[in-house]
Amino acid sequence: MAAPTGPRAAAVRLDARGLAATTGTLAALARVLLAARRTGRPVRLCRASGQLAALLRLAGLAGEFEWQAEEGEEPFGVQE
């Protein structure tokens, strides 16, 4: 059976609230991203802290994730 791909492939939703901005977290998120890609699914990060977002930007991984802001906040990377 083939892995789901295209618009029908559901995103992997990851609630990042409480994840520390450490190299261990960075490595774990990279592994999740790789596993999701192998099945053709995007990864959507929700509730990531500013520190974690900055670490992902520094590592060059921020653009690899979909970002979902909390209600009332701007999505990651969008500034007023």
N, C-alpha and C positions, 0 to 999 in steps of 0.2 A: 504494500500500500504506500503510495507516495505521500510525502509530507505536504500539508496545506501551504499554498503559496498565493501570491497576488492579493487582491482586495478582500478575499474571503478568509485569509489567514488572521486569526485573532491575535491581538497584541498580548504579550506577557506583561501584566500590570504588576509593578513592584512598588510597594509602599516603602519609601526610603526614610520615613520619619524614624528617628532614633539611630540611624546608621551613622557611625563616627566617620569623620573624614580622615581615614588612615590608609596606608598602603595595603593593608589586609582587605579593607573594604573595596579598594580600587581593584585588586586582583580578583575578588569574588564577583564584582560587577562585570569585569571583563570576561570571566568564565560564563556567567549567565548570558551575556551578549553573544558569545560564541555559540553556545548551545542553542539559543533561540534562532540565530542565523542559520544554523544547520537544518532547522525545520521550517525556515522561511517566515519566521514570525518576528515582528519588531518588538522592542522592549520599551515600555512606557514607564518612566520614573515619576512617581507622585510624592509630593511632600518632601522633596530633598532639601536639605539645609543649604544655606548660601556657601558654607565651607565645603560641603561635598560637591556642589556645583562648580566651585572654583577649582577644586582638585581635579575634577573630570575635565575641565577646560585646560588646565595645566598639562594633563596627561594626553590631551588631544582626543579624548573620548566623548566629550559633551555632545558633539554633533551626531554621534552614533545612536543616541537615545531619543525617543519621543519624550517630551516633557509635559506634565499636566500640573498646572498651578492649583493651589487650593482656592476655594470659592472666595472671590473678592480680591485675588492677587493676579498680577500679570504673569503670563507664562514665562518660563526661563528664557533669557536673552532678549526680552521685550522691555524697553524702557520708555517711560512717558516723556 
